[in-house]
């Protein structure tokens, strides 16, 4: 965030996963409050986070493949292949579908 928003005006968005609410994570955010603003938002709100929709598309494409992944290397390769072939139009659609 400091690299991308050197003046400290960045906004960090995260979901409300239990991992992200741990004491350690919350303390880290407290220690870095001058570097960015932590955006609060409702848990489980994929309509507010286009990445959740993208993960869903990727998962559906991965599950549609005929053979299961025999190892983690194959899974990684398949995921990267799906990621690199996603349409920029799809990204834009998800972003523009978000409420202001």
C-alpha positions in Angstrom: 0.0 0.0 0.0 2.8 2.4 0.8 4.3 1.8 -2.6 1.1 2.2 -4.5 -0.3 5.0 -2.3 2.7 6.8 -0.8 0.6 9.6 0.6 -1.4 7.1 2.7 -4.7 7.6 0.9 -5.2 4.0 -0.1 -8.2 2.0 0.9 -7.7 -1.7 1.7 -10.7 -4.0 1.2 -11.0 -7.4 2.9 -13.8 -9.7 3.6 -14.7 -10.6 7.2 -13.3 -14.0 7.2 -12.4 -15.3 10.7 -8.7 -15.4 9.7 -8.9 -11.7 9.0 -10.4 -10.9 12.4 -7.7 -12.6 14.4 -6.1 -10.6 17.2 -2.7 -10.7 15.3 -4.2 -9.3 12.1 -6.3 -6.7 13.9 -3.2 -5.5 15.8 -1.3 -5.3 12.5 -4.0 -3.1 11.0 -3.9 -0.9 14.1 -0.1 -0.5 13.8 -0.5 0.6 10.1 -3.5 2.9 10.3 -1.4 5.8 9.0 -0.5 3.9 5.8 -4.1 3.3 4.5 -7.7 3.2 5.4 -9.3 -0.2 6.2 -12.7 -0.3 4.4 -15.4 -2.0 6.5 -18.0 -3.9 4.6 -20.5 -6.7 5.3 -19.3 -10.3 5.3 -20.2 -12.7 2.5 -21.0 -9.9 0.1 -19.7 -11.0 -3.3 -21.7 -8.2 -4.9 -19.3 -5.8 -3.2 -16.1 -7.6 -4.2 -15.7 -8.5 -7.9 -12.9 -11.0 -6.9 -15.5 -13.3 -5.3 -17.3 -13.5 -8.7 -14.0 -14.2 -10.5 -13.1 -17.0 -8.1 -16.5 -18.5 -8.8 -15.9 -18.4 -12.6 -12.5 -19.9 -12.2 -13.8 -22.7 -9.9 -16.6 -23.6 -12.4 -14.1 -23.7 -15.3 -11.8 -25.9 -13.2 -14.5 -28.3 -12.2 -15.7 -28.5 -15.8 -12.4 -30.1 -16.9 -12.8 -33.8 -17.6 -10.0 -35.2 -15.5 -9.2 -34.4 -11.9 -5.8 -32.9 -11.1 -3.3 -35.6 -10.2 -1.1 -33.3 -8.2 -0.7 -29.7 -7.0 1.5 -28.8 -9.9 -1.2 -29.6 -12.4 -3.8 -27.8 -10.3 -1.5 -24.7 -10.3 -1.0 -24.9 -14.1 -4.7 -25.3 -14.8 -5.6 -22.4 -12.5 -3.0 -20.1 -14.1 -4.2 -21.1 -17.5 -7.8 -20.2 -16.6 -6.7 -17.0 -15.0 -4.7 -15.9 -18.0 -7.6 -16.7 -20.4 -10.3 -14.8 -18.5 -11.8 -12.0 -20.6 -11.2 -8.4 -19.6 -14.8 -7.8 -20.6 -15.8 -10.2 -17.8 -13.7 -8.2 -15.2 -15.3 -4.9 -16.4 -18.8 -6.5 -16.1 -18.2 -7.5 -12.5 -16.8 -4.1 -11.5 -19.6 -2.1 -13.2 -22.2 -4.4 -11.6 -21.1 -3.2 -8.1 -23.3 -0.6 -6.5 -21.6 2.8 -6.0 
